[in-house]
Amino acid sequence: MATTPTNMAVPSEKPQDLKFNAGKIDEFVTSQASQYIDRLGGKHYTIEGLKQLVLQQIYNLGWNPVGTFQDGATITTAGDIIQDESTGVWYRWDDLTTLPKTVPAGSTPDSTGGVGEGKWLAVDVSDVLRKDLAKSTGASLVGYGDETVADALDGINELISSQLAIEFENLASAQFADLSKYNIIAIRYKYSNVSYVRTGVIGVPSTGNVIRFYDIFGSEFKIIPEKNINGDVTCFTQMFVHDPSYFMYAKGLGIGTFINYIFPGDSLTIQFPIFFELCKLYDVSLILGIAGFEDQIPTYLSQVSSYFSDDAVVGIYCFDEPDTKSYATLTYQDQVIDAVKALTSKPISAALTADVNAAKKLDYRVDVIYISVYRQFHTFNEIKYYIANLIGPMEEGATREGRCVPILQTFNQHTGTNLNPTVDEIKSSNRGWLSRFPGFVCFIFYVPDSPSIMESIENSEPIKWAYKDLIQFARQRTTERCRPLDINNCGLNYSSTTDQNNIGPTNKGSWWWLHPNTTCAIEDGSVVPTTVGAFVFIVGDLLVLDFGVPVRPDYVKFDYLDLTSQSVVSTWQLIAGLGNSTTLVQTITTTGSATVNFNAVDTLTGVKNRYWAIKLSARSSEGTLRRAAIRRVRGAFAR
């Protein structure tokens, strides 16, 4: 009968407790259970339990393969295992008291003790493989062709060590170095390292350029361009540098097209081939400039015309702010454009300030007009006026739609009407432009040692911050087309009951803008006495109102200023439609300055059209100068 112990505190000398403990000693020694229960209910390991605990710790450390039954082996520790190659099964010897266990060659588990408790026990070796592979020598356990992975990795390491891009401070130091041990090297440029790879070509020792060069033994190394960066921003620059890191830096900022200035000097033609090749290597497009003062353009054109067909060139920049340069006549602009068009069909562009007047016109054949009104020179209110009242309608006119592109300020300098605007002021002006125009370009990425433009994207963190702000804003914005404004504040305006409120000029020649708050010189030095924007006409010119959908006018009215004489007779026409499909709706003749009011209700109400045009059809004294100014165009239209 089992002895019932007491629950007295340890140590107890009660006979029943001593008898109970004697039985527990037997259980500790001989039981195959891992634990036994003492008289107070506590659990303790038996010898078998301790054995299993130790074995588990050994197993956790990993099995130790020592051989096979077929080849023979000796088991010396609990973690040693041996494989039966006939079955692929691994075994451990369970009776640790008989270690070491010798297994002769040609044996099997059955011939060397049998399988079962206290004999050979099969083990799961998947954990062994994981742990062995995790060791520093693990790669030597995996085959790779005729060698191990360890051997292959050693070979790769040797190859990499021969190809590691040893860094040079400049191109010259690499050209005069022995690079026979290297297949890849790096050269430090202004913004980053640029990698070069050995090509196997042999050339003239210690020669070459930033694209390809030859070391002291004539081995060629060629640039490895980074071409996986997209750039969708167009930016002015004065960059003809031979530094690949500039291209990498610009692409990293999202710039993919440069509008490049041209400066005089024969050195330019020497720089061109490398510069153009760098553009193509880094997937940078180029709008190539021939802009300058009037007497410089022929020289620039002769220097660069052979590059018009280059794959990197996507357009030609012909004129740079003709209101500040001496492009005195449209005749001269025509000659330049004729010369360019004879060489290429690529688009022609020009930059123009918004307040260019009649004496400083722009040829109508210019495909893209970049509007350069910067916070540096104008107040924010002035810029808002240009956007809302002058440039906006012009951009959205029938022939100018999409052709007028604002230049956003990404520079600062120490001159200008508004000296050194803050970055926040620049940002606010840029956002004003972006809110009304879908397209934009930036001025400027890089300026080499300019005495006036002190800060650009390339060399100024604040300006780069302003640039990044406008890019982020541009990605998130929604633009709106121009809407009607108060006729007292807008030189080009009308009222309408239709929701298609678009207005803009077009003609057979050219158009320009007049500053709304100043007098503006005409070709002979006369002035337009106006406080609002005006268009200055010659016979044949049209001002077209594009409504997007057919509408009928109740009236169309504008103020006409005759700048020649108050006795000059002028004939004005209101025309429905454009091109060959037009209808003359009404004709009005005036003498001198007058308010012209097309209001023949019976005639007007019977005609609907998307386009309504005001045309100066005749003047009794015309001459060669534009002397007829109209302003405050307004009216009432309905569907």
C-alpha positions as CSV (number, residue, x, y, z in Angstrom):
1,M,0.0,0.0,0.0
2,A,1.3,3.4,-0.9
3,T,2.7,5.5,1.9
4,T,0.9,8.8,2.6
5,P,3.4,11.5,3.6
6,T,2.8,14.5,5.9
7,N,2.9,18.1,4.7
8,M,5.4,19.1,7.4
9,A,8.0,21.7,6.6
10,V,11.4,20.5,5.2
11,P,13.3,18.8,6.8
12,S,10.9,16.3,8.2
13,E,12.0,13.2,10.2
14,K,8.5,11.6,10.3
15,P,8.8,7.9,9.5
16,Q,6.1,8.1,6.9
17,D,8.0,10.9,5.2
18,L,11.2,9.0,5.2
19,K,9.5,5.9,3.7
20,F,7.8,8.0,1.1
21,N,11.1,9.6,0.1
22,A,12.8,6.2,-0.3
23,G,10.2,5.4,-2.9
24,K,10.9,8.7,-4.6
25,I,14.6,7.9,-4.8
26,D,13.8,4.7,-6.6
27,E,11.5,6.7,-9.0
28,F,14.3,9.3,-9.6
29,V,16.8,6.6,-10.5
30,T,14.8,4.0,-12.4
31,S,11.7,5.8,-13.8
32,Q,11.5,6.5,-17.6
33,A,9.3,9.5,-16.9
34,S,11.0,12.8,-17.1
35,Q,9.7,14.1,-13.8
36,Y,8.4,13.0,-10.4
37,I,6.2,14.7,-7.7
38,D,7.6,15.2,-4.1
39,R,5.5,14.9,-0.9
40,L,4.7,18.6,-1.0
41,G,3.5,18.5,-4.7
42,G,6.6,19.9,-6.3
43,K,7.9,18.6,-9.7
44,H,11.6,17.4,-10.2
45,Y,13.5,15.9,-13.1
46,T,14.4,12.2,-12.9
47,I,17.7,10.9,-14.3
48,E,15.9,10.2,-17.5
49,G,14.5,13.7,-17.6
50,L,18.0,15.2,-16.9
51,K,19.3,13.0,-19.7
52,Q,16.7,14.3,-22.2
53,L,17.3,17.8,-21.0
54,V,21.1,17.5,-21.7
55,L,20.5,15.8,-25.0
56,Q,18.1,18.6,-26.1
57,Q,20.8,21.2,-25.3
58,I,23.3,19.2,-27.3
59,Y,20.8,18.9,-30.1
60,N,20.2,22.6,-30.0
61,L,23.9,23.1,-30.5
62,G,23.6,21.0,-33.7
63,W,24.3,17.4,-34.7
64,N,27.8,16.4,-35.5
65,P,28.0,14.0,-38.4
66,V,31.0,11.6,-37.9
67,G,30.6,9.1,-40.8
68,T,28.6,6.2,-42.2
69,F,27.8,2.6,-41.3
70,Q,29.3,1.6,-44.6
71,D,32.6,3.3,-44.0
72,G,32.8,2.9,-40.2
73,A,33.0,5.5,-37.5
74,T,33.3,6.1,-33.8
75,I,30.5,7.8,-31.7
76,T,32.1,9.7,-28.8
77,T,29.5,12.2,-27.7
78,A,25.7,12.5,-27.5
79,G,25.6,14.8,-30.5
80,D,27.6,12.5,-32.8
81,I,25.4,11.0,-35.6
82,I,26.2,8.4,-38.3
83,Q,24.4,7.8,-41.6
84,D,23.1,4.6,-43.1
85,E,23.8,5.3,-46.8
86,S,21.5,2.6,-48.0
87,T,18.5,4.4,-46.6
88,G,19.9,8.0,-46.1
89,V,18.8,7.9,-42.5
90,W,21.0,9.4,-39.7
91,Y,21.2,7.8,-36.3
92,R,22.5,8.7,-32.8
93,W,23.5,6.1,-30.1
94,D,21.0,6.3,-27.3
95,D,23.0,4.5,-24.5
96,L,25.4,7.2,-23.5
97,T,26.9,4.9,-20.7
98,T,28.5,2.8,-23.4
99,L,30.3,5.6,-25.2
100,P,32.5,5.6,-27.1
101,K,30.7,3.4,-29.6
102,T,32.8,1.9,-32.4
103,V,31.1,1.1,-35.7
104,P,33.2,-1.1,-38.0
105,A,33.1,-0.6,-41.8
106,G,30.4,-2.5,-43.7
107,S,28.0,-2.3,-40.8
108,T,24.2,-1.6,-40.5
109,P,22.2,-0.3,-37.5
110,D,20.9,-3.8,-36.9
111,S,24.4,-5.4,-36.9
112,T,25.8,-2.9,-34.4
113,G,23.2,-2.9,-31.7
114,G,19.7,-2.7,-33.2
115,V,17.2,0.1,-33.4
116,G,15.1,1.3,-30.3
117,E,15.4,2.8,-26.9
118,G,19.0,2.5,-25.6
119,K,20.1,1.6,-29.1
120,W,20.2,3.4,-32.4
121,L,17.6,6.1,-32.7
122,A,16.8,7.9,-36.0
123,V,17.2,11.7,-35.9
124,D,15.9,14.7,-38.0
125,V,19.0,16.3,-39.5
126,S,17.2,19.3,-41.2
127,D,18.3,21.5,-38.3
128,V,21.8,20.3,-38.7
129,L,21.9,21.5,-42.3
130,R,20.5,24.9,-41.4
131,K,23.0,25.4,-38.7
132,D,25.9,24.1,-40.8
133,L,24.9,26.4,-43.7
134,A,24.8,29.3,-41.2
135,K,28.4,28.8,-40.3
136,S,31.2,30.8,-41.8
137,T,32.1,27.6,-43.7
138,G,28.5,26.9,-44.9
139,A,29.2,27.8,-48.5
140,S,31.6,24.9,-48.8
141,L,28.7,22.5,-48.3
142,V,26.8,23.6,-51.4
143,G,27.9,22.5,-54.9
144,Y,28.1,24.9,-57.9
145,G,29.0,23.2,-61.1
146,D,32.4,21.5,-60.7
147,E,33.1,23.5,-57.5
148,T,31.5,24.6,-54.3
149,V,29.7,27.9,-53.7
150,A,32.6,28.8,-51.4
151,D,35.1,28.4,-54.3
152,A,32.9,30.4,-56.6
153,L,32.5,33.2,-54.1
154,D,36.3,33.3,-53.6
155,G,36.7,33.7,-57.4
156,I,34.1,36.5,-57.4
157,N,35.8,38.3,-54.6
158,E,39.0,38.1,-56.5
159,L,37.3,39.6,-59.5
160,I,35.6,42.3,-57.5
161,S,38.8,43.3,-55.9
162,S,40.3,43.8,-59.3
163,Q,37.3,45.9,-60.4
164,L,36.6,47.9,-57.3
165,A,36.3,51.6,-58.3
166,I,39.4,53.1,-56.9
167,E,38.7,56.8,-56.6
168,F,40.7,59.6,-58.3
169,E,40.4,63.3,-57.4
170,N,40.3,64.3,-61.0
171,L,40.5,63.1,-64.6
172,A,44.2,63.9,-65.0
173,S,45.2,61.8,-62.1
174,A,43.4,58.8,-63.6
175,Q,44.9,59.4,-67.0
176,F,48.5,59.2,-65.6
177,A,47.8,56.2,-63.4
178,D,48.5,52.5,-63.9
179,L,45.0,51.0,-64.0
180,S,46.0,47.5,-65.1
181,K,44.6,46.0,-61.9
182,Y,41.2,47.6,-62.3
183,N,38.2,47.1,-64.6
184,I,36.2,49.9,-63.0
185,I,37.4,53.2,-61.5
186,A,35.7,56.3,-60.2
187,I,36.6,60.0,-60.7
188,R,35.4,62.6,-58.3
189,Y,33.6,65.6,-59.9
190,K,31.9,68.5,-58.3
191,Y,28.7,66.8,-57.1
192,S,29.4,63.1,-57.1
193,N,31.7,60.3,-58.2
194,V,31.3,59.1,-61.8
195,S,32.2,55.5,-62.7
196,Y,34.3,54.4,-65.7
197,V,34.7,50.8,-67.1
198,R,37.6,49.3,-69.0
199,T,36.6,48.7,-72.6
200,G,39.5,46.6,-73.9
201,V,40.4,49.3,-76.5
202,I,44.0,50.6,-76.6
203,G,44.7,54.2,-77.5
204,V,47.2,57.0,-76.9
205,P,48.4,56.8,-73.3
206,S,47.3,59.6,-70.9
207,T,44.9,61.2,-73.3
208,G,41.1,61.5,-73.6
209,N,38.2,63.5,-72.0
210,V,35.5,63.1,-69.5
211,I,33.6,60.6,-71.6
212,R,36.5,58.3,-72.4
213,F,40.2,58.4,-71.5
214,Y,43.3,56.3,-71.6
215,D,45.6,55.4,-68.7
216,I,49.3,55.5,-68.7
217,F,49.5,52.3,-70.7
218,G,46.8,53.3,-73.2
219,S,43.9,51.2,-71.8
220,E,40.6,52.9,-72.5
221,F,38.0,53.6,-69.8
222,K,34.5,54.8,-70.7
223,I,31.9,56.6,-68.6
224,I,29.0,54.6,-67.2
225,P,26.1,57.1,-67.3
226,E,23.1,56.8,-64.9
227,K,20.1,56.9,-67.3
228,N,17.4,55.6,-65.0
229,I,16.3,59.1,-63.8
230,N,13.4,60.7,-65.5
231,G,13.4,64.5,-66.0
232,D,10.3,66.4,-67.2
233,V,11.2,70.0,-66.3
234,T,12.7,72.5,-68.7
235,C,15.2,75.0,-67.3
236,F,17.4,77.7,-68.7
237,T,21.1,77.3,-68.1
238,Q,24.4,78.8,-69.2
239,M,26.1,75.4,-69.0
240,F,28.6,74.1,-71.4
241,V,30.6,72.4,-68.7
242,H,32.4,69.1,-69.2
243,D,31.4,67.8,-65.8
244,P,29.1,64.7,-65.9
245,S,28.0,65.3,-62.3
246,Y,26.1,68.4,-63.3
247,F,23.9,66.3,-65.5
248,M,23.4,63.8,-62.8
249,Y,22.6,66.6,-60.3
250,A,20.1,68.2,-62.7
251,K,18.4,64.9,-63.5
252,G,18.1,64.2,-59.8
253,L,16.1,67.5,-59.5
254,G,13.8,66.4,-62.3
255,I,15.4,68.6,-65.1
256,G,15.4,66.8,-68.4
257,T,15.6,69.7,-70.9
258,F,18.0,72.7,-71.0
259,I,17.4,76.0,-72.8
260,N,21.0,77.0,-73.3
261,Y,22.4,80.4,-73.9
262,I,25.2,81.0,-76.4
263,F,28.1,83.3,-75.6
264,P,30.7,84.5,-78.1
265,G,34.1,82.9,-78.4
266,D,35.7,80.2,-80.5
267,S,36.1,78.1,-77.4
268,L,32.4,77.2,-77.7
269,T,32.9,75.2,-80.8
270,I,35.6,73.2,-79.0
271,Q,33.3,72.5,-76.1
272,F,30.3,71.5,-78.2
273,P,31.1,67.9,-79.2
274,I,31.7,66.7,-75.6
275,F,28.8,68.7,-74.2
276,F,26.4,67.3,-76.8
277,E,27.6,63.7,-76.2
278,L,27.1,64.2,-72.5
279,C,23.5,65.4,-73.1
280,K,22.8,62.2,-75.0
281,L,24.5,59.9,-72.5
282,Y,22.4,61.3,-69.7
283,D,19.1,61.6,-71.8
284,V,19.1,65.4,-71.5
285,S,17.3,67.3,-74.3
286,L,18.6,70.7,-75.5
287,I,16.9,73.8,-76.8
288,L,19.9,75.3,-78.5
289,G,20.3,79.1,-78.3
290,I,21.5,81.5,-80.9
291,A,20.1,84.4,-78.9
292,G,22.2,87.5,-78.3
293,F,22.3,91.1,-79.4
294,E,21.5,91.7,-83.0
295,D,25.0,92.0,-84.3
296,Q,26.0,88.7,-82.5
297,I,23.3,86.4,-83.9
298,P,25.1,85.8,-87.3
299,T,28.2,84.7,-85.5
300,Y,26.3,82.5,-83.1
301,L,24.3,81.0,-85.9
302,S,27.5,80.1,-87.9
303,Q,28.9,78.5,-84.7
304,V,26.0,76.2,-83.8
305,S,24.0,75.6,-87.0
306,S,25.8,72.3,-87.7
307,Y,24.4,71.0,-84.4
308,F,20.8,71.7,-85.3
309,S,20.4,68.1,-86.5
310,D,21.9,66.6,-83.4
311,D,19.7,64.1,-81.7
312,A,20.0,66.0,-78.4
313,V,18.6,69.2,-79.9
314,V,14.8,69.5,-79.7
315,G,14.4,73.2,-80.5
316,I,16.1,76.5,-81.3
317,Y,16.1,79.5,-79.0
318,C,16.3,82.5,-81.3
319,F,15.5,85.7,-79.5
320,D,16.2,86.7,-75.9
321,E,13.9,89.5,-74.6
322,P,13.8,91.7,-77.7
323,D,12.6,94.6,-75.5
324,T,16.0,94.6,-73.9
325,K,18.1,93.6,-77.0
326,S,18.4,95.4,-80.3
327,Y,16.0,93.3,-82.5
328,A,14.7,96.6,-83.8
329,T,12.5,95.4,-86.7
330,L,10.4,92.4,-87.6
331,T,12.2,92.4,-90.9
332,Y,15.4,91.4,-89.1
333,Q,13.6,88.7,-87.1
334,D,12.1,87.4,-90.3
335,Q,15.6,87.1,-91.7
336,V,16.9,85.1,-88.7
337,I,13.8,82.8,-88.7
338,D,14.2,82.2,-92.4
339,A,17.8,81.3,-91.9
340,V,16.9,78.9,-89.1
341,K,14.0,77.3,-90.9
342,A,16.2,76.7,-93.9
343,L,18.3,74.5,-91.7
344,T,15.8,72.7,-89.4
345,S,12.1,72.2,-88.8
346,K,12.5,72.0,-85.1
347,P,10.4,74.5,-83.0
348,I,11.6,78.1,-82.6
349,S,11.3,79.8,-79.2
350,A,12.0,83.2,-77.7
351,A,11.8,84.9,-74.4
352,L,9.6,88.1,-74.0
353,T,8.9,90.4,-71.1
354,A,5.2,91.0,-70.7
355,D,5.3,94.8,-71.1
356,V,7.0,94.8,-74.5
357,N,5.5,97.6,-76.6
358,A,4.8,98.3,-80.2
359,A,8.4,99.4,-80.9
360,K,9.8,96.0,-79.8
361,K,7.7,93.4,-81.5
362,L,8.0,89.6,-81.8
363,D,7.7,87.7,-85.0
364,Y,4.5,85.7,-85.2
365,R,6.3,82.6,-86.5
366,V,7.9,82.0,-83.1
367,D,6.4,78.7,-82.0
368,V,6.9,79.1,-78.2
369,I,7.1,82.3,-76.2
370,Y,8.6,82.2,-72.8
371,I,7.3,85.0,-70.6
372,S,10.0,86.5,-68.3
373,V,8.2,88.5,-65.6
374,Y,10.1,87.9,-62.4
375,R,9.5,88.8,-58.8
376,Q,13.0,90.4,-58.9
377,F,11.6,93.2,-61.1
378,H,7.9,93.3,-60.4
379,T,5.6,93.4,-57.4
380,F,3.3,90.5,-56.8
381,N,0.3,92.7,-57.7
382,E,1.9,93.6,-61.0
383,I,2.6,90.0,-61.8
384,K,-1.0,89.1,-60.9
385,Y,-2.2,91.8,-63.4
386,Y,-0.1,90.4,-66.2
387,I,-1.3,86.9,-65.5
388,A,-5.0,87.8,-65.3
389,N,-5.4,90.6,-67.8
390,L,-2.8,90.4,-70.5
391,I,-0.8,87.2,-70.8
392,G,-3.6,84.8,-69.8
393,P,-6.0,85.9,-72.5
394,M,-3.1,86.0,-75.0
395,E,-2.1,82.4,-74.2
396,E,-5.7,81.2,-74.6
397,G,-6.4,83.0,-77.9
398,A,-7.1,81.1,-81.0
399,T,-3.5,81.2,-82.4
400,R,-1.6,81.5,-79.1
401,E,-3.1,78.6,-77.2
402,G,-0.3,76.7,-75.5
403,R,2.4,78.9,-77.0
404,C,2.9,81.3,-74.1
405,V,4.9,79.6,-71.3
406,P,5.8,81.5,-68.1
407,I,9.4,81.4,-66.9
408,L,9.4,80.8,-63.1
409,Q,12.0,82.5,-61.0
410,T,14.7,80.2,-59.6
411,F,17.4,82.8,-59.2
412,N,18.3,85.8,-57.2
413,Q,20.6,88.7,-57.8
414,H,21.8,92.0,-56.3
415,T,20.1,94.2,-58.9
416,G,16.5,94.8,-59.7
417,T,13.5,97.0,-58.8
418,N,12.6,94.7,-56.0
419,L,16.0,94.1,-54.7
420,N,16.6,90.5,-53.4
421,P,13.0,89.2,-52.9
422,T,12.8,86.6,-50.2
423,V,12.4,83.0,-51.1
424,D,8.8,83.1,-49.9
425,E,8.1,86.0,-52.2
426,I,9.6,84.1,-55.1
427,K,7.5,81.0,-54.2
428,S,4.3,83.0,-54.1
429,S,4.9,84.6,-57.5
430,N,5.7,81.2,-59.0
431,R,2.5,79.7,-57.5
432,G,0.6,82.6,-59.1
433,W,1.9,81.6,-62.5
434,L,1.3,77.9,-62.0
435,S,-2.3,78.5,-61.0
436,R,-3.1,79.8,-64.5
437,F,-0.7,78.1,-66.9
438,P,-0.3,74.4,-67.4
439,G,3.2,74.7,-68.7
440,F,6.3,76.4,-67.3
441,V,10.1,76.6,-67.5
442,C,12.6,77.7,-64.9
443,F,15.3,80.3,-64.9
444,I,18.1,79.4,-64.1
445,F,20.0,76.1,-63.3
446,Y,23.6,77.2,-63.7
447,V,25.4,80.5,-64.3
448,P,29.2,80.4,-64.5
449,D,30.7,83.3,-62.4
450,S,28.0,85.8,-63.3
451,P,28.4,89.3,-61.7
452,S,24.7,89.8,-61.7
453,I,22.9,86.5,-61.1
454,M,24.4,85.5,-57.8
455,E,22.2,82.6,-56.8
456,S,20.8,79.8,-58.9
457,I,19.4,76.3,-58.4
458,E,22.9,74.9,-58.8
459,N,24.7,77.0,-56.2
460,S,22.0,78.1,-53.7
461,E,20.2,76.0,-51.2
462,P,17.4,78.6,-50.7
463,I,16.8,78.9,-54.4
464,K,16.9,75.1,-54.8
465,W,14.3,75.0,-52.0
466,A,12.1,77.5,-54.0
467,Y,12.6,75.3,-57.1
468,K,11.5,72.1,-55.2
469,D,8.5,74.0,-53.9
470,L,7.3,75.0,-57.3
471,I,7.8,71.5,-58.7
472,Q,5.8,70.0,-55.9
473,F,3.1,72.6,-56.3
474,A,3.0,72.0,-60.1
475,R,2.5,68.2,-59.6
476,Q,-0.5,68.8,-57.3
477,R,-2.1,71.9,-58.9
478,T,-5.2,72.3,-61.1
479,T,-5.1,75.1,-63.5
480,E,-8.0,77.3,-64.5
481,R,-8.5,79.1,-67.8
482,C,-8.9,82.9,-67.6
483,R,-12.3,84.2,-66.4
484,P,-14.0,87.6,-67.0
485,L,-12.8,90.4,-64.8
486,D,-14.1,93.8,-63.9
487,I,-13.9,96.0,-67.1
488,N,-12.6,98.9,-65.0
489,N,-9.5,96.8,-64.1
490,C,-9.0,94.8,-67.3
491,G,-7.9,95.9,-70.7
492,L,-9.3,92.7,-72.4
493,N,-12.6,91.8,-71.0
494,Y,-16.3,91.3,-71.6
495,S,-19.4,90.2,-69.8
496,S,-21.2,87.0,-70.9
497,T,-24.1,84.8,-70.1
498,T,-22.2,81.8,-71.4
499,D,-19.9,79.7,-69.3
500,Q,-17.3,79.6,-72.1
501,N,-15.4,82.8,-71.2
502,N,-12.2,82.8,-73.3
503,I,-10.7,85.8,-75.1
504,G,-7.5,86.3,-77.1
505,P,-6.0,88.0,-80.1
506,T,-4.7,86.7,-83.3
507,N,-3.7,88.2,-86.7
508,K,-1.6,87.7,-89.7
509,G,1.5,89.2,-88.1
510,S,2.5,89.6,-84.5
511,W,1.1,90.6,-81.2
512,W,2.6,92.1,-78.0
513,W,1.6,93.5,-74.6
514,L,1.4,97.0,-73.2
515,H,2.1,97.7,-69.6
516,P,-1.2,98.8,-68.0
517,N,0.0,101.4,-65.6
518,T,2.5,103.4,-67.7
519,T,2.6,105.3,-71.0
520,C,4.0,103.1,-73.7
521,A,6.2,104.3,-76.6
522,I,5.0,103.8,-80.2
523,E,7.5,103.4,-83.0
524,D,8.1,107.1,-83.5
525,G,8.2,108.0,-79.8
526,S,4.6,108.9,-79.4
527,V,2.7,107.5,-76.4
528,V,-0.6,105.7,-75.8
529,P,-2.4,107.7,-73.2
530,T,-4.0,104.8,-71.5
531,T,-4.3,103.3,-68.0
532,V,-5.3,99.9,-69.2
533,G,-3.8,97.4,-71.6
534,A,-4.2,98.2,-75.3
535,F,-3.6,96.7,-78.8
536,V,-2.1,98.8,-81.5
537,F,-3.4,98.0,-85.0
538,I,-2.4,98.5,-88.6
539,V,-4.9,97.9,-91.4
540,G,-5.7,94.2,-91.7
541,D,-5.2,93.3,-88.1
542,L,-7.7,91.3,-86.2
543,L,-8.6,90.9,-82.5
544,V,-10.4,87.5,-82.1
545,L,-12.6,86.5,-79.3
546,D,-12.8,82.7,-78.9
547,F,-15.8,81.4,-76.9
548,G,-15.2,77.7,-77.4
549,V,-18.9,77.3,-78.4
550,P,-21.1,79.2,-80.8
551,V,-22.5,82.4,-79.3
552,R,-24.4,85.5,-80.5
553,P,-23.4,89.0,-79.4
554,D,-25.9,91.5,-78.1
555,Y,-23.2,94.1,-78.5
556,V,-19.4,94.5,-78.8
557,K,-17.8,97.7,-77.7
558,F,-14.2,99.1,-77.4
559,D,-12.4,102.4,-77.0
560,Y,-10.5,103.5,-80.1
561,L,-7.5,105.9,-79.9
562,D,-6.2,107.4,-83.1
563,L,-2.6,108.2,-82.6
564,T,-2.1,110.0,-85.9
565,S,-4.7,112.6,-86.2
566,Q,-8.3,113.2,-85.1
567,S,-9.2,113.7,-88.7
568,V,-8.2,110.2,-89.8
569,V,-11.2,108.1,-90.9
570,S,-11.0,104.5,-89.9
571,T,-13.3,101.6,-90.8
572,W,-13.9,98.8,-88.3
573,Q,-15.7,95.5,-89.0
574,L,-17.3,92.9,-86.8
575,I,-16.8,89.5,-88.4
576,A,-18.1,86.1,-87.4
577,G,-15.8,83.1,-88.0
578,L,-12.2,82.7,-89.0
579,G,-10.2,81.9,-92.1
580,N,-12.2,81.2,-95.3
581,S,-15.5,80.7,-93.3
582,T,-16.4,84.3,-92.2
583,T,-19.5,86.5,-92.2
584,L,-19.3,90.3,-92.2
585,V,-21.9,91.3,-89.6
586,Q,-21.4,95.0,-89.2
587,T,-19.2,97.9,-90.4
588,I,-18.6,101.1,-88.5
589,T,-16.7,104.2,-89.7
590,T,-15.1,106.6,-87.2
591,T,-13.3,109.9,-87.5
592,G,-10.5,110.3,-84.9
593,S,-10.7,108.6,-81.5
594,A,-14.1,107.2,-80.5
595,T,-16.0,104.5,-78.7
596,V,-16.9,101.9,-81.3
597,N,-20.1,100.1,-80.5
598,F,-21.3,97.2,-82.7
599,N,-25.0,97.1,-81.6
600,A,-27.1,96.4,-84.7
601,V,-29.4,94.1,-82.8
602,D,-31.4,92.9,-85.7
603,T,-28.2,91.9,-87.6
604,L,-26.4,90.4,-84.6
605,T,-29.1,88.3,-83.2
606,G,-29.3,86.2,-86.3
607,V,-25.7,85.1,-86.3
608,K,-24.0,82.6,-84.0
609,N,-20.3,81.6,-84.1
610,R,-17.5,80.4,-81.9
611,Y,-15.2,83.2,-83.1
612,W,-16.0,86.9,-83.2
613,A,-13.3,89.2,-84.6
614,I,-12.8,93.0,-84.6
615,K,-10.9,94.1,-87.8
616,L,-9.4,97.4,-88.8
617,S,-10.2,97.2,-92.5
618,A,-9.2,100.7,-93.7
619,R,-7.7,104.1,-92.6
620,S,-7.5,107.3,-94.6
621,S,-4.0,107.8,-93.4
622,E,-2.1,104.6,-92.6
623,G,1.6,104.9,-93.2
624,T,3.9,102.1,-92.1
625,L,3.5,102.6,-88.3
626,R,0.9,101.1,-86.0
627,R,-1.1,104.1,-85.0
628,A,-4.6,102.8,-84.1
629,A,-4.9,101.6,-80.5
630,I,-8.0,99.8,-79.0
631,R,-8.6,99.1,-75.4
632,R,-11.4,98.0,-72.9
633,V,-12.9,95.4,-75.3
634,R,-16.2,94.4,-73.7
635,G,-19.6,93.1,-74.7
636,A,-22.5,90.8,-74.0
637,F,-22.8,87.4,-75.6
638,A,-25.3,84.5,-75.2
639,R,-25.8,81.0,-76.5
